[in-house]
C-alpha cells in the first residue's frame, strides 16, 4: 500500500483497505468493539475486515480497476463536504 504525504491510502489489494480502515479507526480513538457496535457487526467480523478478509469480489474488483488504469484511494473526508 502506498501512503502519500497528505495521508491518502492507495488501495491495490483488500489488505490495503483493511489497513486503511484500522488506521482511521485508531486515529479516531475508536475501539474495534465500538466500531462494530456502530456498524451492527461483531468484533471478530470487524477484525477480519481490518485483516483484509473481504471476500473474492473485492479482490476481483480491485484487480479489474488496476487493469483499466484506475486506482482506489481512501482519504479523510474534507470538512466542507
N, C-alpha and C positions, 0 to 999 in steps of 0.2 A: 504494500500500500504506500502511496505517496502522499505526504502531508506537506502542503505549501506553507509559505511563511505566514499567510493570513489565516491559517488554521483549517483550510479546506482539506477534506479527505477524498482522494480519488479512489473509487471502488472498482476493482478489477475482478475480484472473486468474492464469494459470500463471506469469507473470513474477514475481509476488509470492512464489510458493512457491520459485522459483529463488533469489530474493534472500534469503529466509529460510535456505535451505539453505547458501548461500555464507556468510552472516553467522555461523551457528552453527559451520560448519566452521572458518572463520578464527578465530573466538573461541576455539576449542579448539586452535589452533595445529596444525591438520591440513592437510597439503598436498592438492591435488587428486589427486596420484598415490597418496598413502597411502589416501585415502578410496576411490578407485577400486579399489585392490587389496583393501581390506577387503570391498567390495561385489561384487568379481568382475566389474567392468566396466572398459572402457578409460577413460583420462583424457579423451580427446575426448568420449566419451559423457557423462561427468560434467559436463564444461564445458557441453555442450548443455543438460543439466538445469538447471544454475545460470543459464543464459540464458533459462529458461522454456520450453524446447522439449520438452514432454511429450507432444505429440500432441493431436489434437482431442478425444479422450474426456474428458480432464481439463477442458478449456475448457467443454465442454457440461455436465459435472457441476457445475462451479462456478457457471455461469450458472443452471442449474436450481435449485441450492440458494439462490441470491440471490432468484430468483422465488418460492420457497417461504418466504421470510422468514428464511432461515438465514445464518449466517456460518461461515467456517472460520478457526480461529485456531491458529497454531503457537506453542508456548511450550516452554521448557525443562522437562523432567520434574522433578517435585519429588523430593527425595532420600528421602522416606518413602513412595514408591510412587505 
